[in-house]
Amino acid sequence: MKKKFFYFIVCIVLLSLVLSFSACSYKKQTSYNLSEMEDWSFEQEAIEAARDKGGLTIIDNNICNFEIVYPDASSLDVEEAAIFFASILSEMSGCEINAVKEAEHTNSLGAFYVGEVNASSSLDLSAIQNDGYRLYSDGQNIYIKGKDDNATLNGVYDFIESELDCMYVRSDYTYVPRYENLKLRAYDDTINPSISWRRVYQYEALENDWYKKLRMNGAGEREEGNNIEYYKGWGSWCHTSFKYISPDEYFETHPEYFSLINGKRCYVTKKYGNEIAAHLCYTNEDVYQIVKSKLIQNIKDNPDVIYWDISIMDTYAPMCECDNCKQINKAAKSGMGTLLTFLNRLGRDIKDDYPGVFVSTLAYQECQEAPVGIECEDNVAIKVCAFPGSQKFSFADENGTKESKRIQNQIEDWSNICDHIIIWDYVVNFSNLLMPFPNMEIQKENIEFYIENNVVGIFHQGSRESGDENAYMRTYLLSRQLWDKDVDLMKLTKKYIKVSYGEASEYIEQYFDLQYAEIAKSNKDLSIYDMASRHKNGYLSKENVDAYVDLTKKALDCATEESLYELESIRISALYAKLEADDWDYDGKMAVYDEFKTLVIKHNIEKESEWGDMDAYLENCLSNIEGIKTKKVLAIVCPIVGVITLAGLVWGIIAIVKKYRKTKQGS
């Protein structure tokens, strides 16, 4: 008996150790500590600006003898960029700086030559890649030039930030330092972007053409439709197979064009009780010829488009189960077997007539895994969806979670067979758009990992709605890293907070530092659909959330007229965290409800989640808070009722036993 008891205790101890190890496996070290970094200051930046660097002196004792010179036959975009450049130098120096056409340039003044001017005709552009630019200086002038207008715009906007110390903080605010003296280095540089195709899918990015200053070449405008759903460079974006072979047009007469599922041809099917889209039969020759004909016509009609997507619908339905499809997919060990074979054939058929055009598809759902034994043609691009991924561990982290390692393996597998990968990344909490979401620390490591694995494009999916958590700062920092992977993220964040929030920056730094420290030591991963209850013992505990509310209140007390609105945005997230926190703090939640409601109305925030309207949330939230009273009463009453019920049950059992004994004795 003693030996059995000993073995039992040993098993319990071992099980506890295993569980303890498992619980600790999601913890990590964090380098995100803004409060302990050297402070950013304008004074220090001004000293550096005035230091001789061996190049031109742009501002000398508040005098700037330069003009911005653009081509005589300039496009409107280049002209506007030149005028903006002049306004920056005017504000920086206190002098009136002009933007002029080349024919109107005053030769006695130095020039910033922008774009395809005669003065830069001999400039060597051979080292430029994609939409990078050339930066060159001689004894009197500086030249900024790309291979086309868009690249020249990148050059102007990048130079203003990287060399003149400005910052495109928000769509309505560019930080410009006021310098008495400004000396630059000599230039003979070619600046190329780290990522070829760049897009942060965020509502705010399109405000006031902010995306242009942020060098997002994947965003843009069109004459009709919603600009946020416009993907520059793409003729079609995703879930497009039925646009080529429409069920309405073809299914009745040619059901064989569509999936065979459970022995039946269909374009919709049922799974888990839901009716969902099915697929095309990618081994059907007629399907191929129709898609090829329509694709070629699309290319002819849109000669400037680089990518054409042909991908499965937004569905988790199985791929076609006909004999031909089943055989290919079984050998490939992926539903992508038939689709990639189909795309490779298209790629071969168009490459000679349409060089530079790519056929693209989504590595998604049944087609998520790279197929075995098939490699992509040179003009076939794969858009890998890092879904749902991890927002706490980078995909390069060997100590990450099961989910982060799954995405890591998936990207590496695709990079072994494809040289042209676009990452579809997710960067917000779609279930709680206003919730504090400390996920910026991993982005730099992710980008470096992507580049090592043939990634040429990145699509960071944020929110299509305005006003989600930390929208401006997240958009800015992500876009800067897409352009330059080597930018110092922490220094950039430090400066961003300082120029945005002024005297309140101390409290905002503490606000972010606490989030990153707490999520790092938590046993929980961070994901894009997390509810507050998942982190109730971590970064969204009652103690931490109360600290967020306190820190943002202190920040608001330091607000100026210029910083108030943006500080309110951060305050909204702290208040939302308080309302959503998984606790019964009735008084605390009621204390912030009215302020939260007032601020979301003031800031015109219409969505609480990707699918939830704010008006409905406010109504339900108040009802949930009132429900805390009932929960508290039940928490007191239920144990008492339970004790009384148990006592009654025990009394009843005792009475029955006594009666039974009496009966037995009487017999």
N, C-alpha and C positions, 0 to 999 in steps of 0.2 A: 504493500500500500504506500509506504514512504517513497519507494522508487518511482512509482507511477506519479505521485505528487511532484517529485523532483523534476521528472520529464515534462510535466504539465507547465511548471514554472519556467523552465528553459524555453519551451515553445512560445510562451507569452512574451518573454524578454526578446527573443529573436524576431517575433512578429512586430513588436514595438519598434525595434531598431530598423527593420525594413520600412515600416510606415514612416518613421522619422526621416530616414534617408530620402524616401520618395517625396515627402513634404518639402524637404529642403532643396530638391533638385531644381525648382523654378526660381530660386534666389540668384542674384547676380550682383556684381560690383557696378557701381555707377560713377561716372566721371562728371556728371551733371551737377555742378555746384557753383552757381553764379556768384553767390555771396562771398566766397573765398577767393575769387579771381581778382586780379588787379583791376581797379576801377577804370572805366573809360572816361576821358575828360576832353572837352574841346580844347582846353589850354595846351595839353600835351600834343594833341593833333596839330594845333597851330604852330607849335615849336618845330615839329617835324616838317610841316609844310614849308617853313621858311628856311630850312637847312639846304645848303648848296648840294646838289646831287649831280652836277656835271652837265646839266642840260639847259634848257631855256628858262629865263625868269618871266613868268606870266604876269604876276602882280608885284609891283615895286613901290612900297610906301603908298598903297591905295590907288596906284595908277596902273591901268591895264591898257597897253597899246596893241591890242589884237582885234581882229575881226574873225567872224565865222564865215567862210567862203564856200558856197555850194555851186553846182553846175548851172550854166545858163539855161539849159534845157532840162532842169531838174523835175523829178516827179514831185507831187504834192507831199508825199510822205517824207522825202529827204528834205524838202524845204521846211516842213514843220519841225523836223528834228533839228535842223540848223537854227531855226528861230528859238526853239527850246534851249539849245546849247548856249545861245547868246544871252538868254534870260538868266541862265544859271551863272554865267560869268559876271553878268551885271550885278546880280544879288550878292555874289561872293566878293566882288571887288568894290562895290559902291559906285562904279563907273557905268556909263551907258555904252554897252557893247552892241555892235550891229551885226546882223546876219545879212550878207549881200551876195548877189550873183558874182561869178568870177569876173565878168566884164566890168563890174562896178567896184572891184576891190581897190583900195588905196594902197599903193605899193610901199608907201613909207611905214605902213603898219605890218606887224607880224600877222600870220594867218593860221587858222586851223582849217585846213582844206578837207572838205567832206565830200566823199563820193567820187564820181567820174568826172573830175575837173581836168583841164589840160595840164595843169601843173603836176599832176600825179600820173601822167600817162605812161611814164617809164617805170613805175613802181612794180616790182616783181611780186606777183600774186600766186606763184606756183605752189607755195607751201600751204595755202589756205585749204581747209577741208570743210565741207558742208557750208554752213553759213557763218564761218569765222571771218576774221578781217585782218588787214595789215595796218600796223601802227609804226610810223616812221617820222623822224625829225631830222632837219638839217640845221644850219646856223641861225635860221630866222623863223622857220615854219614847222608845223606839225601836220602830218597827213593821216587821215583815217579813211580806209577804203576797203570795201568788200567786193566780191565778184558780181553782186547784184545789189539792188536797193535795200532788200531786207537785211543782207549782211552788213551793209553800211550803217543801217539803223542800229543793229546790234553793236557795232563799233562805237558809235556816238554814245549810246546809253551806257555801255560798259565802261568807256573811258571816263565818263562823268562820275561814276561810282568808284571805280578801281583806282583812278589817278587823281581825282579831285575831291575825294572823301565825302561825296554826297551819298544819300541813301533814299531809295524810293519806298518810303515807309508804308504808305497806303495809296490807294487810288487817287486820293485828294490831297496828299501831302508828300512833298519831297523835301527832305532835310538838306539845307545848304549852309555850310559854315561860312562865316564872314572873316576873310583873311586880309591882313594888311600886306603880307608878303607870301608869294607862292612861287616856288622853284621846283621844276620837274627834272626828271632824269632824261638822258638821251635815249631815243627809241629806234630800234630796228627789229621789231617783233612781229611775229605772226601769232595771233590769238585764236585758237580753235575751241569750240565748246566741247565739254566732256561727253555730252550725250547729243546725238544728232537730231532726234525728234523729241521735243520737250513740251509737256502739257501738265499743268496743275488744273484739274477740273474743279473750279471753285467759282461760285457766283461773283465774288468780289473781284476776281482777276479781270473780268471784262468791263468793269466800271472805268470810265474815262480813258479807255485804251491802256490801262495799267499793264496788261500783258505784253505790250510792245516794249515798255521800259524794262520789264522783267525777262525779256528775250525768250518768250515762249513762242516758238515757231509753230506749235501745234494748235494754237488758238487763233481766232480771227473773227471776221464779220462777213455776213452775206446779205444780199438784198432782201431776202425773204426768210422767215422762219426764226426759230430761237437760236441765238448765237452760241449759247452754251452747248448746244448739241451739234455745233459745227466743228469738225475736226480737220484742220487745214492740212492739205496734202493727201487726204483720203477721199476717194470717190464714194466709198461705203465703209461703215465702221464695224458693225457686228451683227450677228444673228440674221444673216442675209439670204440664206438658201432659198427661202420661199419667195424672195423678191425676183429670183431668176426663174424658178419653177413654181408658179402660184397654184395652190390647190384649187382656187376658184376657176382658174383657166384650164387646168389640165387633169384634175383628179377624176372627173366623171368619165372622160374618154380614155385616159391613160393612167389607171391606178398603179400600173407597174413602175411608174416613175417615183413612187413613194415607198416608204419602209414596209417590209413584210415583218409583222410582229404577231407572234402566236398564230401563225398560219394565215394571217389576213393582211391585205394591203391597206394602209391607213395613213392619214396625215395628222390625225390626232389619236391619242391612246389614253388609257387610264393607268395610273400608278398611285398607290397609297390613297386611293379613293378620289384622286384629282384628275381632271381632264387636262392633258398637256399636249403640246405639239410633238409630232414625230419628226422623221427625217426624210431626206431623199434617198433613193437607191443609187449610191455613187458608182456602182458597177454597170449601170444601164447605159448603153451607148447613146441612145437618143437624149438622155439627160445631159451627157457630156457635150454633145453637139449643140444643144440649145444654149447651155451655159456659155460655151465657148463663143458662139455667135453674139450673144448679148454682151459678153465681156469685151470683145473686140469693138463692138459698136460704142460701148461706154468709153473705151480708151480713145477712140477717134473723136468722140464728142467732147472729151475733157482732156486735152493734151497736156495740161499742167499737173494733172493728178499723178501721184507716185504710187499709192497703194490702193488696191481693190480687194475688199474683203469678200470671201466666200466661206461662210462658217455655219455651223449648226444653229438652230433656233435656241432660244433661252429655255432649255428643257433638260430634264434628267431621264428622258425616255431612252430605252435601249436602241442601239443602231440597227440598221436593216438586218434581218435574219435570213435573207435568201441564201441559197447555197454559195454563190460567188462571194457575196459580202462576208458571210460567216467564215469562209475559208481564209480570206485575206486577213480579217481581223483576228482570227485565232492564231495565225502564224505571227502576226505583229504584236500579239498580246496587248492590244489597245484598239479601241474603236476608231482611232486615228488612222489605222491601216488603210482603209478604203478611201478616206477623205484625202490623206496626204498623197496617195497614189494618183487620185483624181487631180489634185492641185499641181503635182509635179508634171503631169502630162500637159496641163494648161501652160505651165511655165515654159516647157520646151517649145510649145507651139507658138508662143508670142515673143520669145526673147530676141529673135533676129529682127522682127519688124518694129518692136517697141522696146528698145534697150532702155534701162533705167526704170522700167515699170515693174512693180512687184505684185504678185498674187499673195494674199494674206489670209490667215484663218485664226480661229481661237483655239488654244489648248484649254478645253473647258469641258466639265462634266464627263461624258463617256469618251471624249477625245482629249482628256487632260494629259494622259501619259504619253511620253515619246514612244513611237512604235519601234519594234525590234526589226532590224534588217532593211530599213528604208531610210535614206538620207534625203534632205531637202535639196531641191535644185537651187542654183545661185540666186534666182529671182523669186524664190518663195520665202515669205516672212511668216514667223510664228509669233502670235500674241499670247504670251503665257500669263494666265490669271493667277496671281498669288493670293488665292482665296481659300479659306479666310485668312490664312497666315497667322503671324504673331506680331503684335505691336510692342512687345517687350524685348524679344531677342531678335537680333539681326539674322538674316538667312546665312550669314557667313559664320555664325557663332557655333562652334562645335559642341558647346555645352548648353545649347538651346533646348526647347521643348520638342516633343514629338511632332507637333504641327510645323514649327519653324524648320525642322530637319526634313520634313516631307517636302516642303517648298524648295529647300536647298537642293535636295536630290532631283526634284522635278526640273529645276532650271539647269542643273549640271547635265542631266540626261539630254535635254533639248539642245544644249550647247554642243554636245558631241555630234549632233547630226544637222545643225542649222547654224549658219553664220550671220543670220539677220533676225534677231529676237527683239520684240517689243514687250516690255513688262506692263501689265495692267495691275497697278498697286492700289491699296485701299488705306486711307490715312485718317479717317474719322470714325466715331462711334455712331453708326447709322440708327441704332435703337434709341440713342440719347444724344442728340446733336449738340446740346448745350453742356454736357457733362465734362468736367476737367478730364483731359485725355493725354497723359504724359508719354508721348510716343516719338518725339523728335530725335531722341538720342540715337536711335538705331539707324536713322536714314543715311548717314554718311557711310557707315559700314556696308549697308545694302547697296548703295550706288557703286562702291568699289568692287563688291562681289559681282554685281551685274556686268560691269565693264570687263571683268576677267572672264565672263561667260557669254561673250558675243552679243551683249545687249546694246542696241543702237538707239532705242527709243524707250521713253518712260512716260506712262500716263498715271499720274497720281490722282485717284478719284477721291475728291473731297465731297462737299455738299453743293447741290444745285440751288439750295435755298440760301437766302441772305442771313447773316448774323449768327452762324454756328460758332462753337467754341473756338476762340483764338484764331479766327479765320484769316485776318490780315497777316499776323506774324507767321502763321504756318505757311501761307501761300508765299510770302516773301522768302523765308528760309529755304523752303523746298526748291523754289525756282532758282535761287542763287547757287544751290548745290548741283542742279541740273546743268547749269552753265559751267561751273567750275567746281569739280569734285574736291579740290584741294583747299577750298576756302575754309578758314578756321570758324567752325560753326559756333563755338562758345563765345569767341570774341565778337562775332557778328551779332549773336543774340544779346550780349551785354550792351553793345552800342545801340541796338534796336530798342531795347527797353529804356535806355537812358534818354534817347532823343524823342521817344514816344511819350514817356510818363514823367520825365523831369524829376522833381523832388520825391515823387511817389515811387520811383524805381526801386528803392531799397525794399519796400514791402512787396512789390511785384516779384522781385528776384526771390525773396523768401517764400512767396506763394508757389512759384514753380519748383524751387529747390525741394520743398517739402513733398510735393507730389512725386518727384523722381526718386527721392530717397525712400519713400514709403513703398512705391511699386517695386523698387529694386529688391527690397528685403522681404517682400511678400512671397507666399507660397503659390500665388495665383499668376497665371499668364494674363496678358492684356489682349483683348480681342475686340473686333469691330461691332459686335452685337452684345456687349456686356451690359448687364443690369447692375445697379448700385449694390444689390444684395450680394453679388459675387465678391465684392471687395469690402464687405462690411467690417472685416477684421484687418483690413489693409489700408490702402490710401484713401478709401472712402469710409473709414470708421467715423463714429460720432466725434471723437476727439480731433481727428484730422479735418473733418468738414467744418467743425466749429472754428478751427484755426484759419481755414480759408476765408470764412466769413469775417473773422476778426481782422485778418491782414488786408482784405480788400476794403474794409471800412476805414482802416488807417490810411490806405492809399487814397481813398476818396477825400479824406480830410485834408490831403496835400494837393488836391487837384487844382489846376488852373483852368481858365476858360478854354484853353487850347487842348488840354489833356482830359477834360471831364468826360466827354462822350466815349472815348476809348476805354477809360477806366471803368465806366459803367458797363461796358461789354464784358470785361473780366468779372466785374461784380455779379453780373447776371449768371455766369457759370457757377460761381461760389454759392449763390442763393439757390440755384437749381439743384446743386449737390445736396444742400441742406434739405430741400423739399423731398428729394428722392432717397435720402439716406435711410437705410433699413433699421430704423429705431422708432421708439414710441415717444419721441420728444415733442409732445403736442405744443407746448408753449414756444419752443424754439422754432418750430415750423410755422406757427401762426404769426410769430414775430417778423418773419421775412416774406410771408406770402404777398401782402399788399405791395411791398417794395418791388418784388419780382414782377408782379402783374403790371405795375406802373412802368417799369423799365422795358419789358418786352413790347408793350404797346408803343412807347416812345421810340424804340429802335425798330419798330415795324417787323418783328420776328413772327413769321406766320407758321413755322413748323417746329415742333418739339422733337420729332423723329422724322426719318425719311418718309414715313407714311402717316404720321399723326399731326393733326392740326392743333395750333396753339389754343384756340378758343375752347376746343373740347378738353384739352389738357388742363387748362385753368379750372374748368368746372369740375372735372374728375379729381383734380388735386385737392381742392377744397373739401370735397366729399370724403376723400381718403384721410385727410387730416382729422376731420370730425369723427371718422370711424375709429381713431386711436382711443377716444374716450370709451367706446364700447369695448374695445380690446382690453383696456385696463380694468374695466369692471369685470369682464369675463375672466381675466387673469386672477382676480381675487375670488370671484364667486365660484368658478369651476373647481378649484381645489377643495373649497369648503363643501360644495355639493358632492364632490367625489368622496371626501372623508365621511360625510353623513351617509351617502349611499353605501360605502364600504362597511361603515359601522352597522347600518341596518341589515346588510347582507350577512355580516358576522353574527349579529343578534339572531337573525332568522335561522342560520345554520345551527347555532347553539340551541335554540328553541326546539328545532327538529330533532337534534341529537337527544335532548332531554326527553322529549316525547317518546322517541324510539326506545330509550332505555326503560322508561316507565312501562311501556307496552310490553317490552321483553320480560321485565321483572314480573309483571302481572300474569304473564303466561307461564 
